[in-house]
Amino acid sequence: MKTFFTRIMIAAGLLAIVACSAQADTPPKELKATIEKKLGRPVDAVNTTPVKGIYEVVMGKRQIIYTDAKGDYAFVGELVDVAKKESITEKRIAAMMTTDFSKLPLADAVKIVRGNGSRKMAVFTDPDCPFCKRLEQQSLVGIDNVTIYNFLMPLPSLHPDAVRKSMLIWCSKDQAAAWKGWFFDAKLPPEANTDCSNPVTRNMQLGESLGINGTPALIFANGQIVSGAVPTEQIEELLNKPKK
């Protein structure tokens, strides 16, 4: 993780370059096409930043880089508001991490209902991910009146056996029991069945399409996507947050 000092240095470098050549506050109309041509990659959007002459370039849905008005120079890093001691880049990425919850293929998830199940959330998880287990055992365990849709999304490059375990859980006669047995007791279903029709590959593709490249990742009914084993308090807050 970058230190705040590192972020400041990146921001200072951007400011120094801008000071040498002030530009207009609105992105030039041709800038998007220029960057696409020079980088050889599609650009989703070009937006202004609080720094005059520096523009935010969004690629691959949620990747942000910065450029000058001519697209001659690109900067990879974080833009920091020094006075507020906060990363503008982080806030922008968080704002872009959204999706339409109603369009998630919930039938492809292991459904866990607690209490009246009135609140909804989804979790993309890898059976061998230690942070996923921490989320289950520490953050989610105390939350009531919620329906959790668990999308099994193994990361084979990190956990070679995660695909097999995902299929064992999905193919179990009682998926919810198999889920709890693995995440809380490290016990897989006794039946060694991995041949049933399963959504594991689809879940991996879905996660990629949503910009999820690590587990756990949580999606709330308001569409917010949050990465990591976040604390119970934050989950409660997001569960109760209305849709924008």
Protein Blocks (a to p, Z undefined) as FASTA:
>chain_A
ZZfklmmmmmmmmmmmmmmoccdfbdcfklmmmmmmmnopacfbdcddfbehiacddeeh
iaccdddfkopaccedddddfklopafklmmmmmmmgcdfklpcfklpccddehjllacc
dddddfklmklmmmmmmmmmmpghiacdddddddfklmmmlmmmmmmmmmpmblmlmmmm
mmmnopacfblcfkbccfklmmmmmmmmnopabdcddddfkopacedjddfklmmmmmmp
ccZZ
